[in-house]
Amino acid sequence: MESFAADLATMIRRPLAPEHVQAMRKVGQIVRFGAGETVQETGGESALFHYVLEGELEAVDPVTNSRLGNATLGPGQFFGDLQFLSGGVSLAGARALVPSELLCVPRDKMLKLMSDIPEMSDIVVTVLAARRRRAVEQSDGGLTLIGSEISRDVREVGSFAARNRIPYREVDVGSTEARRMAEVCGLAEGAAGVVFGGRFKIDPPTLQSVAQALGLDLAVGGEETFDVLIVGGGPAGVAAAVYAGAEGLSALVLEDLAIGGQAGTSSRIENYMGFPTGISGGDLVGRGEVQALKFGTRFAMPRRVSALTQCSEKYFHAALADGRNVSAKALVVATGVQYRKLPLEGLERLEGAGVYYAATEFEARWCKDAEVAVIGGGNSAGQAAMFMARTARHVHILVRRDGLSDTMSDYLLQRLQSHPKITIHTRTEIAALHGDTQLESVIISDHASGQEWTLKTRALFVMAGAAPNTDWLSGLIALDDKGFVVTGSDAGGRTPYETSCPGVFAVGDVRAGSVKRVASAVGEGSVVMSAVWDHVKG
């Protein structure tokens, strides 16, 4: 299966060409560092691109302050991670091993060079993305989760980090390392928590606090007005972000949880053109995010829009949940849909503690050698079942229909039917959940037999229903009777994706009448930008 980026250990590395270095010299400056001197602080702003002219650098482990990995960087190489593209803080540090001379280029000037010189961009982006992949796979980041096994809040941070490809490591709350870190950063012994850089306790351990510490949320709001605000970081929103940046529009993407949207919860997508061996939804959309960042589009997460207004000057103002406002000349609604929540007692209490809405490596760790239930009859549910069957004792797919042939791709249905560790239960639904702080079992109602039976499980994956995320639109644009955004001639729009309000466009699953497929969402997000351009520049 394809991954988010190339494998750093096996990829063929190409150095920056002499003309690339010459271009950097024109906008950067030469800085000399003594042996042992810090070049980049862990947690410091990723404001400079560091290119080694002479000497040698080592990456610094943010927890131990020792060398990170075995390799060093010499002349012709550069230090950095994807955080440089996004403007977040550096997840690792760098230090000079010997007296060294570096060419340091400010981030904005480097991004401009990368936009103007695609060959340079190819080299830099490939290396930065490969480094991020290695950091995630080897848990080399500065984020440490203590006590995931006892804290739902810490597990939620872990899921957020995993879905956004942020490297992190986990430490058992009773381990010697956990006690040492608790003493250093002031965390109560035996308590769960989140630590950055080995010393900084993120308190409270919420998604917002973690994002702020890593520079993922960006200090959005204030006086800046964007050409276009894209709300939603799924396939449609990220495709729009790529084309907005490529067309030179100042664009901001607001995402309330993780880049990838609902597609990011899918462990494997096999029917998207160009990926014959498949790719996870998160990795697919993550590649698009890197493309958009390269073109200068900004991303902020987790940022939830709570309301939308339009002023007398026809600018749009999105009110964020934290009270800030973001303004733009045009708005693209790409908030997609979310799986419907089951009307069951105790559901909210058990979300993240046995009830999950994503099937990734992070959730899979809680399912090893266990009975697992998956609700849903679409491809996402089917792929989740296949993914969990790798390590679970058995996977039970629960669907209310008589079968799956009308809702699931045939190739996937055949795999499920032939898999020895997967059982499809038709005409069934969950009647009750049991468990105080952790899901322990579910009651299943079998409508075919009229009987109820109990399944002991600590993992229930809900992947059914499609509720549009449109409450925040504040009645400014027309919706259909199911809450989906009406566009085109049906809404009085000037173009197929414009809504009833000029300057507001809708793409992807949130749009009424759209085909609910990743490829369709990407296509709509791509083509809408020509109409956005006309509105902004017209």
C-alpha positions in Angstrom: 0.0 0.0 0.0 1.2 3.5 -0.8 2.3 5.8 2.0 2.2 9.5 2.8 5.8 9.9 1.7 8.9 8.1 0.4 11.0 5.9 2.7 14.0 7.9 3.8 16.1 4.8 4.2 15.7 3.7 0.6 14.9 6.9 -1.4 17.5 8.2 -3.9 18.5 11.6 -2.6 19.2 14.5 -5.0 21.2 17.5 -3.7 20.1 21.0 -4.5 21.7 22.2 -7.7 24.3 25.0 -7.7 21.7 27.4 -9.3 19.3 26.6 -6.4 22.0 27.5 -3.8 22.8 30.6 -5.7 19.2 31.7 -5.7 19.1 31.1 -1.9 22.2 33.2 -1.4 20.5 36.2 -2.9 17.7 36.2 -0.3 19.4 34.5 2.7 22.4 35.2 4.9 25.5 33.2 6.0 25.6 32.4 9.7 28.5 30.7 11.5 27.9 28.4 14.5 30.5 27.1 16.9 30.9 23.5 17.9 28.0 22.5 20.3 26.0 25.7 19.5 22.3 25.3 18.9 21.1 25.9 15.4 17.4 25.2 15.9 15.6 24.9 19.3 13.0 22.2 19.8 9.7 24.0 20.0 11.1 27.1 18.5 9.6 28.8 15.5 10.5 27.2 12.1 11.4 30.6 10.7 14.6 29.7 8.8 15.7 27.2 6.2 19.1 25.9 7.2 21.4 24.8 4.4 24.9 23.5 5.3 27.8 25.1 3.4 30.6 23.9 5.7 30.7 21.8 8.8 28.4 19.2 10.3 25.0 19.2 12.1 23.2 16.7 14.2 19.5 16.5 14.9 18.7 16.6 18.6 16.3 14.3 20.4 13.8 16.7 22.1 13.4 14.4 25.1 17.0 13.3 25.9 18.9 16.2 24.2 21.2 13.6 22.6 21.7 12.9 18.9 18.5 11.8 17.2 19.2 8.8 15.0 22.6 7.9 13.6 23.0 10.2 10.7 24.4 13.8 10.6 24.1 16.5 8.0 27.1 17.8 6.0 27.7 20.2 3.2 25.0 20.2 0.6 22.3 19.0 3.0 19.7 20.9 4.9 17.8 20.7 8.2 14.1 20.8 8.6 10.7 19.1 8.8 7.2 19.7 7.3 6.6 22.1 10.1 8.8 24.5 8.1 6.1 24.5 5.3 3.2 25.0 7.8 4.9 27.6 9.9 4.6 25.5 13.1 7.2 25.0 15.7 10.2 22.7 15.1 9.5 19.2 16.5 13.2 18.5 16.9 16.3 20.5 17.4 19.6 20.9 15.5 23.1 21.4 16.8 26.5 22.0 15.3 29.0 19.2 15.8 32.0 21.2 14.6 32.4 24.9 13.6 29.9 25.2 10.8 28.8 27.7 8.2 25.1 27.8 7.2 23.1 29.6 4.6 19.9 30.7 6.4 16.9 31.7 4.3 13.7 33.2 5.9 10.7 31.0 5.5 8.6 33.4 3.3 11.5 33.9 0.9 12.2 30.2 0.7 8.6 29.4 0.0 8.6 32.0 -2.8 11.8 30.4 -4.3 10.1 26.9 -4.1 7.1 28.3 -5.9 9.2 29.9 -8.6 11.6 26.9 -9.0 9.7 23.7 -9.1 12.8 21.5 -9.3 14.0 23.0 -6.0 10.6 22.4 -4.5 10.6 18.8 -5.6 13.8 18.1 -3.8 13.0 20.0 -0.6 9.4 18.7 -0.2 10.4 15.1 -0.9 13.0 15.2 1.9 10.9 17.0 4.4 7.9 14.6 3.9 10.2 11.6 4.1 11.6 12.8 7.3 8.1 13.3 8.7 7.2 9.7 7.7 10.3 8.3 9.5 9.6 10.4 12.6 6.1 9.1 12.8 7.1 5.5 12.2 9.9 5.6 14.7 8.0 7.8 17.3 10.8 10.4 17.2 8.8 13.5 18.0 8.9 15.6 21.1 5.3 14.8 22.0 5.0 12.2 24.8 1.7 10.7 25.9 1.7 9.4 29.5 -1.1 7.1 30.5 -3.1 6.5 27.3 -4.2 3.2 28.9 -6.0 5.1 31.7 -7.0 8.4 30.2 -9.6 9.1 27.5 -8.3 12.7 27.2 -4.7 11.4 26.4 -6.1 8.8 24.0 -8.0 11.6 22.2 -4.7 13.5 21.9 -3.1 10.4 20.5 -5.8 10.0 17.9 -5.5 13.6 16.9 -1.7 13.3 16.6 -1.9 10.0 14.6 -4.5 11.4 12.1 -2.5 14.5 11.6 0.8 12.6 11.2 2.4 14.2 14.2 5.1 12.0 15.7 4.6 11.0 19.3 5.5 8.3 21.7 3.6 6.6 24.5 4.8 5.9 28.0 2.9 3.7 30.5 1.9 5.7 33.5 3.6 3.3 36.0 6.9 3.1 34.2 10.2 4.5 35.4 10.3 7.0 32.6 6.9 8.3 33.4 7.9 8.9 37.0 11.1 10.7 35.8 9.2 12.9 33.4 6.5 13.6 36.1 9.2 14.8 38.4 10.8 17.0 35.8 7.7 18.7 34.5 5.6 18.8 37.6 3.1 16.1 36.7 1.6 14.3 39.6 3.0 10.8 40.0 0.6 8.2 38.6 -1.3 10.8 36.7 -1.8 10.8 32.9 -0.7 13.7 30.9 0.9 15.1 27.8 4.5 16.4 27.7 6.4 18.3 24.9 10.1 18.3 24.7 10.5 16.2 27.8 10.0 19.1 30.1 7.0 21.1 29.1 3.7 19.9 30.5 0.8 20.7 28.2 -2.0 21.6 30.7 -4.8 20.9 30.2 -4.1 18.0 27.8 -6.7 19.0 25.2 -6.5 19.1 21.5 -6.5 22.9 21.5 -3.6 23.0 24.0 -1.5 20.5 22.0 -2.2 22.4 18.8 -1.2 25.6 20.3 2.1 24.1 21.7 2.9 22.7 18.2 1.9 25.8 16.3 -0.8 23.9 14.4 -3.7 26.3 15.3 -2.0 29.4 14.0 -2.8 32.8 15.4 -5.7 33.4 13.0 -8.1 36.3 13.3 -7.5 40.0 13.7 -7.1 42.4 10.8 -6.0 40.0 8.1 -8.5 39.4 5.3 -8.0 36.3 3.1 -9.0 36.0 -0.5 -10.8 32.8 0.3 -11.6 30.9 3.5 -12.0 27.1 3.1 -13.9 25.5 5.9 -13.2 21.8 6.0 -10.0 19.8 5.5 -11.3 16.7 3.7 -10.6 15.8 0.1 -12.7 18.6 -1.3 -11.3 21.3 1.0 -7.7 20.3 0.5 -8.1 20.1 -3.3 -9.5 23.6 -3.2 -6.5 24.6 -1.0 -4.1 23.3 -3.6 -5.7 25.2 -6.5 -6.2 28.4 -4.4 -2.5 28.4 -3.6 -1.5 27.6 -7.2 -3.6 30.5 -8.5 -1.9 32.9 -6.1 -4.9 33.4 -3.8 -4.3 34.0 -0.1 -6.2 31.1 1.4 -6.8 29.7 4.9 -8.2 26.2 5.6 -10.0 25.7 8.9 -10.4 22.1 10.1 -12.0 21.2 13.4 -10.2 17.9 13.9 -7.8 16.3 11.4 -6.8 16.9 7.8 -8.5 14.2 5.8 -12.1 14.6 7.1 -14.3 11.6 7.0 -12.0 10.1 4.3 -9.2 10.3 6.8 -10.9 7.7 9.0 -10.6 5.1 6.2 -7.6 2.7 6.7 -7.5 1.9 3.0 -8.8 3.3 -0.3 -8.3 1.0 -3.3 -10.5 2.5 -6.0 -8.9 5.9 -6.3 -7.1 6.3 -9.6 -3.3 6.3 -9.5 -2.9 4.1 -6.4 -3.1 0.5 -7.6 -2.0 -0.9 -4.3 -4.3 1.4 -2.3 -3.6 4.2 0.2 -5.2 5.3 3.4 -7.5 8.2 3.3 -5.3 10.2 5.7 -2.2 9.7 3.6 -4.0 10.6 0.4 -5.3 13.9 1.7 -2.1 14.5 3.6 -0.2 14.5 0.3 -2.6 17.2 -0.9 -2.0 19.2 2.3 1.8 19.2 1.5 1.1 20.4 -2.0 -1.1 23.2 -0.7 1.5 24.3 1.9 4.1 24.4 -0.8 2.0 27.0 -2.7 1.5 29.1 0.4 -2.0 28.0 1.6 -2.3 28.1 5.4 -3.9 25.5 7.6 -5.2 25.9 11.1 -6.6 23.1 13.4 -8.4 22.2 15.4 -10.5 25.3 14.6 -14.3 25.0 14.6 -16.5 27.6 12.9 -19.5 28.4 15.0 -21.3 31.0 12.9 -21.1 32.9 9.6 -22.0 36.5 8.9 -21.6 38.9 5.9 -21.0 42.6 6.4 -22.1 45.6 4.3 -18.9 45.4 2.3 -19.8 41.8 1.3 -16.9 40.3 3.2 -17.6 37.0 5.1 -16.8 36.7 8.8 -16.4 33.3 10.3 -16.8 33.2 14.1 -14.6 30.6 15.7 -15.5 28.6 18.8 -12.8 30.5 20.8 -14.4 33.9 20.0 -12.1 35.0 17.3 -13.2 36.0 13.8 -11.7 35.2 10.4 -12.5 37.3 7.4 -12.4 36.6 3.7 -13.7 37.8 0.3 -15.0 34.4 -0.6 -15.9 31.2 1.2 -15.8 27.6 0.2 -17.9 25.2 2.3 -16.2 21.8 2.4 -17.3 20.5 5.8 -18.5 17.2 4.4 -20.6 14.9 6.5 -20.1 13.1 9.7 -21.2 9.6 10.9 -24.5 9.9 12.7 -24.4 9.3 16.5 -26.4 6.4 17.8 -29.4 7.4 20.0 -28.1 5.2 22.9 -27.7 5.9 26.5 -24.0 6.3 27.6 -22.7 7.0 24.0 -21.0 10.2 24.8 -19.4 8.8 28.0 -17.9 5.9 26.0 -16.7 7.9 22.9 -13.0 7.4 22.8 -13.3 4.7 25.4 -14.5 1.9 23.2 -16.8 3.8 20.8 -14.8 5.1 17.8 -15.5 6.9 14.5 -12.2 6.3 12.8 -10.3 3.1 12.1 -6.6 3.9 12.0 -3.4 2.3 13.6 -4.1 4.2 16.8 -7.5 2.7 17.4 -6.3 -0.7 16.2 -4.0 -1.0 19.2 -7.0 -1.3 21.5 -8.5 -4.1 19.5 -5.8 -6.7 19.7 -7.1 -10.3 20.3 -10.6 -8.8 21.0 -14.1 -9.1 19.6 -14.8 -6.0 17.5 -18.1 -4.6 16.1 -18.4 -2.3 13.1 -21.7 -0.5 12.2 -22.1 0.4 8.6 -22.6 -0.9 5.1 -20.4 1.3 3.0 -16.8 0.9 1.8 -15.4 2.7 4.9 -17.0 0.2 7.2 -15.8 -2.7 5.0 -12.3 -1.4 5.0 -12.4 -0.9 8.7 -13.4 -4.5 9.2 -10.6 -5.8 7.0 -8.1 -3.6 8.8 -9.2 -4.6 12.3 -9.3 -8.3 11.3 -5.5 -8.2 11.1 -5.2 -8.2 14.9 -8.7 -8.7 16.4 -10.0 -12.1 17.4 -13.1 -11.6 15.3 -14.9 -8.7 13.6 -18.7 -8.4 13.5 -20.3 -6.2 10.8 -23.7 -5.0 11.8 -26.1 -3.7 9.1 -29.8 -2.9 9.2 -30.3 -3.9 5.5 -30.9 -7.3 4.1 -27.4 -7.2 2.5 -24.5 -5.1 1.3 -24.6 -5.4 -2.4 -26.3 -2.1 -2.9 -24.0 -0.1 -0.6 -20.5 -1.6 -0.9 -18.1 -2.2 -3.8 -18.3 -5.8 -5.0 -14.5 -6.5 -4.7 -14.7 -5.5 -1.0 -17.9 -7.4 -0.2 -16.3 -10.6 -1.6 -13.3 -10.2 0.6 -15.5 -9.8 3.7 -17.6 -12.8 2.9 -14.6 -15.0 2.4 -12.6 -13.8 5.4 -12.5 -16.4 8.3 -12.4 -13.7 11.0 -15.3 -11.6 9.7 -19.1 -12.2 10.1 -21.7 -10.0 8.5 -24.9 -9.8 10.5 -27.8 -8.4 8.4 -31.0 -6.9 9.8 -29.3 -6.1 13.1 -28.6 -3.0 15.1 -27.2 -2.0 18.5 -29.9 -1.8 21.2 -27.7 -0.8 24.2 -24.1 -0.2 25.4 -22.7 -1.4 28.6 -19.6 -0.1 30.5 -18.9 2.7 33.0 -15.5 4.2 31.9 -14.8 1.7 29.2 -17.0 -0.2 26.7 -17.5 -3.7 27.9 -20.3 -5.1 25.8 -23.2 -4.3 23.4 -26.7 -5.6 23.1 -27.5 -6.5 19.5 -31.1 -6.7 18.3 -31.6 -9.2 15.5 -34.7 -8.2 13.6 -34.7 -11.4 11.5 -35.1 -13.7 14.5 -36.7 -11.2 16.9 -34.0 -12.1 19.4 -31.4 -10.0 21.3 -27.9 -11.2 22.0 -24.8 -9.8 23.9 -21.4 -9.3 22.4 -18.6 -8.7 24.8 -16.4 -6.1 23.1 -14.2 -3.2 24.0 -14.3 -1.6 20.5 -17.3 -0.5 18.5 -16.7 1.4 15.2 -19.6 3.6 14.1 -19.4 4.2 10.3 -23.0 4.7 9.3 -25.2 7.6 8.2 -24.3 10.9 6.6 -25.2 14.0 8.6 -24.1 17.2 6.9 -22.0 19.7 8.9 -24.0 22.8 8.1 -25.3 24.2 11.5 -22.7 26.9 11.5 -24.0 28.5 8.3 -26.5 30.6 10.3 -29.2 30.6 7.7 -27.1 32.7 5.3 -27.4 30.2 2.5 -30.1 27.8 1.3 -30.1 24.2 2.5 -32.3 21.3 1.4 -34.7 19.4 3.8 -31.8 17.1 4.9 -29.4 20.0 5.7 -27.2 19.7 2.6 -26.1 22.9 0.8 -28.1 23.7 -2.4 -25.9 25.0 -5.3 -26.1 26.0 -8.9 -29.3 26.9 -10.7 -31.4 25.3 -7.9 -30.0 28.0 -5.5 -29.8 30.9 -8.0 -26.0 30.5 -8.1 -24.1 31.9 -11.1 -21.9 28.7 -11.4 -22.6 25.0 -10.5 -21.0 25.2 -7.1 -22.1 28.7 -6.0 -24.8 28.8 -3.3 -27.7 31.2 -2.9 -25.3 33.7 -1.4 -22.9 35.2 -4.0 -19.3 34.5 -3.0 -20.1 31.3 -1.0 -19.4 28.0 -2.8 -20.0 24.4 -1.6 -18.1 21.3 -2.7 -17.8 17.7 -1.8 -20.2 15.6 0.3 -21.8 18.6 2.0 -23.3 19.7 -1.3 -26.8 18.6 -2.2 -26.8 16.2 -5.1 -23.0 15.4 -5.0 -21.7 12.0 -5.6 -20.3 10.8 -2.2 -16.9 9.6 -3.4 -13.4 10.8 -2.7 -12.6 11.3 -6.4 -15.7 13.4 -6.9 -14.9 15.6 -3.9 -11.4 16.1 -5.2 -12.7 17.1 -8.6 -15.2 19.6 -7.2 -12.6 21.2 -4.9 -10.3 21.6 -7.9 -12.7 23.1 -10.4 -14.5 25.5 -8.0 -11.5 27.7 -7.7 -11.9 29.2 -11.1 -15.3 30.6 -10.0 -13.8 31.7 -6.7 -11.1 33.6 -8.6 -13.7 35.4 -10.8 -15.5 36.4 -7.7 -12.5 37.7 -5.8 -10.8 39.4 -8.7 -14.0 40.5 -10.6 
